[in-house]
């Protein structure tokens, strides 16, 4: 992208947005509490873990707080797999395209076993094909299935699709991990209970994203089976993910989850993406690449239009996913004026 000054809000990533007010308040309250025990022995961490159990309607939900999504995904898979195992995933999943072999770093020897299916969504048939193609003894043994919700292409697995995939995983003796960097957007879009999209659907461990939803940093690794969480805190320590001032990783989750702040903000981001799609899909030489189901719009734009928008200070990626579509990502703080201004500038760039 050119180096022209960007606008205050743009469409490059929901990672680029600031902190939601509810989280800022929770951080301030934790900071005002004086000294507190370290490494997760504080009251805010205990309260955040209890809040996770409430949200997921499960007393056997065990939540751990780490700094980022790469660690969350990689440590979760390391807890499911051994060095001779492989994890089935989509070829466009974050763990295979954007995490610098971190799963294999945290679990040396772990292989990622990709499948290429439409719209970023795995299918039972594709999972079976990958597993069936592994040569006995000579290939890694498939042990995990990793699903991304929402997918890297902004699409969402339905409850029925999740059920079919987890049933296939049980048939193949695979444990199931969900990369939920944008889990909030999926829950908001489907209107389903978080429990129905996770453990009731057969998910064993969730990497629950907070950063993209409006936290300053931090993700949660939520296990739904106690035996899989055994010794996980030592994995965190070994990986440099056990924060000494843990309350500043865990307290934001109180502001994020209480009173459904996470879902309100995710619903707003989804609505802004719907507004954006409606505003640009009728423009000449604009082709929507994938169904808009969450807070991302993928569109094929002409090179002159892309360069004109960049020159005008708009920021977005133009090479995400198959076909090199532009990805226009809405965040919790995206405003209607941002959407309308972008659409107007795009229309001018296209000469309409």
QUIRA-V365896 format. One record per run of one state. SS is the DSSP state (helix for helix, strand for strand, loop for the rest). FROM is the first residue (numbers start at 1). TO is the last residue. Records with the same first field share a line. If there is no record, write none. Layout:
# QUIRA-V365896
SS: FROM-TO ; FROM-TO
This chain:
# QUIRA-V365896
loop: 1-13 ; 17-20 ; 32-42 ; 56-61 ; 67-68 ; 81-84 ; 91-93 ; 98-101 ; 107-110 ; 116-117 ; 121-123 ; 133-140 ; 149-158 ; 172-174 ; 181-182 ; 191-198 ; 202-204 ; 210-210 ; 214-218 ; 224-225 ; 230-231 ; 239-246 ; 281-286 ; 289-295 ; 301-302 ; 312-316 ; 321-321 ; 330-335 ; 350-352
helix: 14-16 ; 21-31 ; 43-55 ; 69-80 ; 94-97 ; 102-106 ; 118-120 ; 124-132 ; 159-171 ; 183-190 ; 199-201 ; 211-213 ; 226-229 ; 232-238 ; 247-280 ; 303-311 ; 322-324 ; 336-349
strand: 62-66 ; 85-90 ; 111-115 ; 141-148 ; 175-180 ; 205-209 ; 219-223 ; 287-288 ; 296-300 ; 317-320 ; 325-329
